[in-house]
């Protein structure tokens, strides 16, 4: 099976960049917490009205707890 270009996807015959599909699948989420992501995805999520936190917290439960308390630190400097 040939490798596919993951930067562009086709949905119902229409071309969408890969972030469109990610955002579509996250449309019912209020926030995304990640240990890293690219700046373009970050900006696309923000534009879609989704809160984005880039954190160095490795424990999922702890990250959620910090988010709920409003204490999760957003480390934008680790975006790539």
C-alpha positions in Angstrom: 0.0 0.0 0.0 1.5 3.4 -1.0 2.2 6.0 1.7 -0.4 8.8 1.7 0.4 12.5 2.1 -1.1 13.2 5.6 -1.1 17.0 5.0 -4.2 16.8 2.8 -7.3 14.6 3.1 -10.3 14.3 1.0 -13.7 14.1 2.6 -16.8 13.6 0.5 -14.8 14.7 -2.6 -13.6 17.9 -1.0 -10.1 18.7 -0.1 -9.4 19.6 3.6 -6.1 20.1 5.3 -5.4 17.6 8.1 -6.3 20.2 10.8 -9.8 20.5 9.5 -10.4 16.9 10.2 -8.9 17.1 13.7 -11.0 20.2 14.5 -14.1 18.5 13.1 -13.5 15.6 15.4 -12.9 17.9 18.4 -15.8 20.3 17.8 -17.7 19.2 20.9 -14.6 19.7 23.1 -14.2 22.8 25.3 -10.4 22.3 25.7 -7.4 20.3 24.5 -4.5 19.6 26.8 -1.3 18.4 25.1 2.4 17.9 25.8 3.2 19.4 22.5 1.9 20.4 19.1 2.7 22.6 16.2 1.9 26.3 16.2 -0.4 26.1 13.2 -2.5 23.4 14.9 -2.6 25.5 18.0 -3.8 28.5 16.1 -6.4 26.5 14.2 -7.8 25.1 17.4 -7.9 28.6 19.0 -9.7 29.9 15.9 -12.2 27.2 16.2 -13.1 28.4 19.8 -11.3 25.5 21.5 -9.1 26.3 24.5 -5.6 24.8 24.1 -3.1 24.1 26.9 0.4 22.9 26.1 1.8 21.5 29.3 4.7 19.5 30.6 2.4 17.6 33.0 2.8 13.8 32.2 -0.1 12.6 34.5 -3.4 12.9 32.7 -5.4 13.0 35.9 -3.1 15.7 37.3 -3.4 17.8 34.2 -7.2 17.5 34.3 -7.2 18.4 38.0 -5.0 21.5 37.4 -7.2 22.5 34.4 -10.4 22.3 36.5 -8.8 24.3 39.3 -7.6 26.9 36.8 -4.0 26.2 37.7 -2.7 24.4 34.5 0.2 26.4 33.2 0.1 27.0 29.4 3.7 26.6 28.1 3.4 28.2 24.7 7.1 28.4 24.4 7.2 24.6 23.7 5.0 24.9 20.6 7.0 23.9 17.5 
